[in-house]
Amino acid sequence: MFTVYALYSEKFDKIYIGFTSNLQKRLISHNELGTKGWTIAFRPWKLIHTETFKSKKEAMNREKHLKTGVGREFIRNLIPKI
């Protein structure tokens, strides 16, 4: 199983979209263990959306769609308004 996920950094108003076969491990990497990459600069991250797929190809296609303007708008609409 593969999970497409969206993270939100409230402190920096940033979103991150990715996919993984191990969501718990990936979240720990984004928030604690990672030492390089784009996401370490915008910690902490909050998980705001997940979708599960049977194949890697399906997950990659959905991730690609969520990274389009339409997909990012969908994700932005999930962010709680305070």
Residue pairs with C-beta under 8 A, 6 or more apart in sequence:
1 21
1 52
1 53
1 54
2 19
2 20
2 21
2 52
2 53
2 54
2 55
2 56
2 58
2 59
3 19
3 20
3 21
3 23
3 50
3 51
3 52
3 53
3 59
4 17
4 18
4 19
4 50
4 51
4 52
4 53
4 59
4 62
4 63
4 66
5 17
5 18
5 19
5 20
5 23
5 26
5 47
5 49
5 50
5 51
6 15
6 16
6 17
6 47
6 48
6 49
6 50
6 66
6 75
6 78
7 15
7 16
7 17
7 18
7 27
7 30
7 39
7 45
7 46
7 47
7 48
8 14
8 15
8 16
8 45
8 46
8 48
8 79
9 15
9 16
9 42
9 43
9 44
9 45
9 46
10 46
11 42
11 44
12 42
14 42
15 48
15 72
15 75
15 76
15 79
16 30
16 38
16 39
16 42
16 45
17 63
17 66
17 67
17 71
17 72
17 75
18 26
18 63
19 56
19 59
19 60
19 62
19 63
20 26
21 56
23 50
27 45
27 47
30 39
30 43
30 45
31 43
31 44
31 45
34 40
39 45
48 75
48 78
48 79
49 75
49 78
51 62
53 59
53 62
65 71
66 72
66 74
66 75
